Amino acid sequence: MKKFALVVGASGAIGNAIAKRLAADGWSLYLHYHQGRAKVEQLIKELTNAYPEQEFLMVQADFASEEGADRLAPQIYSLQAIVFAGGHSYYGLIEDTPVSEMDKLWKVHVQNPMRVIALLSSKLRKNEKSHVLFIGSIWGEAGAALESVYSAVKGAQHAFVKSYAKEVAYNHILVNAIAPGLIDTSMNQHLNEEEKQALYEEIPLARAGNVEDVANLASFYLSGQANYVTGQIIRINGGWYI
């Protein structure tokens, strides 16, 4: 039987890389997007050509809206894994952060993911083993100046992972988070070259990670080789935060 995973945020750089790696591992995929329809259409074309025996389905929902999860859930049928790779960030002082941005960050990273899980948990329970995997952040543990709200919602993701893992362990649902450090994506486009070099000097491996690094780790935790791991925040940051 085909095994299906939902990749939330498949139009983003990390979500795209995770989708490609999971497809290579034999997963059929629901590929979620909000506005990046063209990117997901291209991704589906590539994956269908490479893996014609698997299924790749496009699903749409706006996780910044109150109804995001309720719109997404009815589009999902058979399901064995959910990967939350969607994102939204805001860079600025807390006193300059609009309430609308605070609300959006909460809905995208916490409220709608939790609601999706609530709506789809019965499907996950039908499997001998299922997975929920969040792409968290180093800032959910260490905190970042000028990204206080983003750090707060990523910290909330991490706390949810730890508590939900205990709640569903008896259902054989494994719940974990990957917490990337500096990854070379458009989310870091506000950094100029001088600022990037200064960061590289702080990182023991002296470079940013790439999206494939994150995708490879996601692949491992959904592979069946980590079935005694749950409730963990797995760091992938080049030694930047230990």
C-alpha positions as CSV (number, residue, x, y, z in Angstrom):
1,M,0.0,0.0,0.0
2,K,1.1,3.6,-0.6
3,K,2.2,5.6,2.3
4,F,1.1,9.2,2.3
5,A,2.7,12.3,4.0
6,L,1.4,15.8,4.1
7,V,4.1,18.4,3.7
8,V,2.8,21.8,4.9
9,G,4.7,24.6,3.1
10,A,5.8,22.6,0.1
11,S,6.2,25.7,-2.0
12,G,9.0,27.0,0.4
13,A,12.7,26.1,0.0
14,I,12.8,23.7,3.0
15,G,9.4,22.2,2.3
16,N,10.3,21.7,-1.4
17,A,13.6,19.9,-0.4
18,I,11.8,17.7,2.1
19,A,9.1,16.8,-0.5
20,K,11.8,15.7,-2.9
21,R,13.6,13.6,-0.4
22,L,10.5,11.9,0.9
23,A,9.4,11.1,-2.6
24,A,12.8,9.5,-3.2
25,D,12.1,7.4,-0.1
26,G,8.8,6.1,-1.6
27,W,6.3,8.4,0.0
28,S,3.2,9.6,-1.8
29,L,2.6,13.3,-0.9
30,Y,0.0,15.9,-0.3
31,L,1.9,19.1,-1.2
32,H,0.4,22.2,0.6
33,Y,0.8,25.7,-0.5
34,H,-0.9,29.1,0.1
35,Q,0.2,31.3,-2.8
36,G,3.0,29.3,-4.4
37,R,0.8,27.3,-6.7
38,A,3.1,27.5,-9.7
39,K,6.0,26.2,-7.6
40,V,4.0,23.2,-6.4
41,E,2.7,22.5,-9.9
42,Q,6.3,22.3,-11.1
43,L,7.3,20.2,-8.2
44,I,4.4,17.7,-8.9
45,K,5.5,17.5,-12.5
46,E,9.1,16.7,-11.5
47,L,8.1,14.1,-8.9
48,T,5.4,12.4,-11.1
49,N,8.0,12.0,-13.9
50,A,10.6,10.6,-11.5
51,Y,8.2,8.4,-9.4
52,P,5.2,7.4,-11.6
53,E,4.0,4.7,-9.2
54,Q,3.5,7.3,-6.4
55,E,0.8,9.9,-6.0
56,F,1.4,13.7,-5.6
57,L,-1.6,15.8,-4.8
58,M,-1.8,19.6,-4.5
59,V,-3.7,21.0,-1.5
60,Q,-4.2,24.7,-0.7
61,A,-4.9,26.6,2.5
62,D,-4.0,30.0,4.1
63,F,-2.5,29.2,7.5
64,A,-2.6,32.9,8.4
65,S,-6.4,32.8,8.4
66,E,-8.6,31.5,11.2
67,E,-10.0,28.8,8.9
68,G,-6.7,27.6,7.4
69,A,-6.7,24.2,9.1
70,D,-10.4,23.6,8.6
71,R,-9.9,24.3,4.9
72,L,-6.9,21.9,4.6
73,A,-8.2,18.9,6.5
74,P,-11.0,17.9,4.2
75,Q,-8.5,17.6,1.3
76,I,-6.6,14.8,3.1
77,Y,-7.5,11.1,3.0
78,S,-5.1,8.4,3.8
79,L,-2.3,9.8,6.0
80,Q,0.8,8.4,7.8
81,A,2.9,11.5,8.4
82,I,2.6,15.3,8.7
83,V,5.6,17.6,8.2
84,F,5.1,21.2,9.1
85,A,7.6,23.2,7.0
86,G,5.6,26.3,6.4
87,G,6.8,29.6,7.7
88,H,6.4,33.3,8.2
89,S,8.9,35.6,9.9
90,Y,9.0,39.2,11.0
91,Y,12.2,41.1,11.7
92,G,12.1,44.2,13.9
93,L,11.9,45.5,17.5
94,I,9.0,44.2,19.6
95,E,7.6,47.8,20.0
96,D,7.5,48.1,16.2
97,T,5.8,44.7,15.6
98,P,2.1,45.2,14.6
99,V,-0.5,43.1,16.4
100,S,-1.5,41.8,12.9
101,E,2.0,40.3,12.5
102,M,1.9,38.8,16.0
103,D,-1.5,37.2,15.1
104,K,-0.2,35.9,11.8
105,L,2.9,34.4,13.3
106,W,0.8,32.6,15.9
107,K,-1.7,31.2,13.4
108,V,1.0,30.1,10.9
109,H,3.3,28.4,13.3
110,V,1.1,27.3,16.2
111,Q,-2.7,27.6,16.0
112,N,-3.3,26.1,12.5
113,P,-0.7,23.3,12.9
114,M,-2.3,22.2,16.2
115,R,-5.8,22.4,14.6
116,V,-4.7,20.4,11.6
117,I,-3.4,17.7,13.9
118,A,-6.6,17.7,15.9
119,L,-8.6,17.3,12.7
120,L,-6.4,14.6,11.2
121,S,-5.3,12.6,14.3
122,S,-7.9,9.9,13.6
123,K,-6.2,9.2,10.3
124,L,-2.8,9.0,11.9
125,R,-4.0,6.6,14.5
126,K,-5.1,4.0,11.8
127,N,-1.4,3.2,11.1
128,E,0.9,0.9,13.0
129,K,3.3,3.8,13.2
130,S,2.7,7.5,12.3
131,H,4.8,10.7,12.4
132,V,4.3,14.4,13.2
133,L,7.4,16.4,12.5
134,F,7.8,20.2,12.9
135,I,10.5,22.3,11.4
136,G,11.2,24.4,14.4
137,S,14.1,26.8,14.9
138,I,17.3,27.5,16.9
139,W,15.5,30.7,18.0
140,G,12.8,28.6,19.7
141,E,15.5,27.5,22.1
142,A,18.0,30.3,22.2
143,G,15.9,33.3,21.3
144,A,16.8,36.1,18.8
145,A,16.9,39.8,19.3
146,L,14.7,41.6,16.7
147,E,12.8,38.3,16.2
148,S,11.1,38.0,19.6
149,V,7.7,37.0,18.4
150,Y,9.1,34.5,15.9
151,S,11.2,33.1,18.7
152,A,8.2,32.9,20.9
153,V,6.0,30.9,18.4
154,K,8.9,28.6,17.6
155,G,9.3,28.0,21.3
156,A,5.6,27.2,21.5
157,Q,6.0,24.7,18.7
158,H,8.8,23.0,20.7
159,A,6.6,22.9,23.8
160,F,3.7,21.4,21.9
161,V,6.0,18.7,20.4
162,K,7.0,17.6,23.9
163,S,3.5,17.5,25.3
164,Y,1.7,16.0,22.3
165,A,4.4,13.3,22.1
166,K,3.3,12.1,25.5
167,E,-0.4,12.4,24.6
168,V,-0.2,10.1,21.6
169,A,2.6,7.8,22.4
170,Y,0.1,5.0,23.1
171,N,-1.3,5.6,19.6
172,H,2.2,4.9,18.2
173,I,2.4,8.5,16.8
174,L,5.9,9.8,17.0
175,V,6.2,13.6,17.4
176,N,9.4,15.4,17.0
177,A,10.9,18.7,15.8
178,I,14.0,19.6,13.8
179,A,15.5,22.9,14.9
180,P,17.6,24.4,12.2
181,G,20.2,27.1,12.7
182,L,21.2,29.3,9.9
183,I,20.0,27.8,6.6
184,D,20.6,29.3,3.2
185,T,17.1,30.3,2.2
186,S,15.2,33.5,1.4
187,M,14.2,33.9,5.0
188,N,17.7,35.3,5.6
189,Q,17.6,37.7,2.7
190,H,17.6,40.6,5.1
191,L,21.3,39.8,5.9
192,N,24.0,41.4,3.8
193,E,27.3,39.6,3.0
194,E,29.1,41.3,5.9
195,E,26.4,40.2,8.4
196,K,26.5,36.6,7.0
197,Q,30.3,36.4,7.4
198,A,30.0,37.6,10.9
199,L,27.5,34.8,11.6
200,Y,29.7,32.2,9.9
201,E,32.5,33.2,12.4
202,E,30.2,32.2,15.3
203,I,29.3,28.8,13.8
204,P,31.9,26.1,14.5
205,L,31.3,24.6,11.0
206,A,31.8,28.1,9.6
207,R,28.9,28.0,7.1
208,A,25.2,28.1,6.7
209,G,23.4,24.8,6.3
210,N,21.5,24.0,3.1
211,V,17.9,22.8,2.7
212,E,19.1,19.3,1.8
213,D,20.7,19.0,5.3
214,V,17.3,19.6,6.8
215,A,15.6,17.3,4.3
216,N,18.0,14.5,5.0
217,L,17.3,14.7,8.7
218,A,13.5,14.7,8.1
219,S,13.9,11.7,6.0
220,F,15.7,9.8,8.8
221,Y,13.1,10.5,11.4
222,L,10.3,9.3,9.1
223,S,12.3,6.3,7.8
224,G,11.5,3.8,10.5
225,Q,15.1,3.9,11.8
226,A,14.2,6.3,14.6
227,N,11.1,4.6,16.0
228,Y,12.2,4.9,19.6
229,V,12.6,8.7,19.3
230,T,9.7,11.0,20.3
231,G,9.2,14.3,22.0
232,Q,12.6,15.5,20.9
233,I,13.9,18.8,19.5
234,I,16.7,17.8,17.1
235,R,19.3,20.5,16.5
236,I,20.9,21.0,13.1
237,N,22.9,24.1,13.4
238,G,26.6,23.4,12.7
239,G,27.4,23.6,16.4
240,W,26.1,27.2,16.7
241,Y,23.9,26.3,19.7
242,I,24.7,23.2,21.8
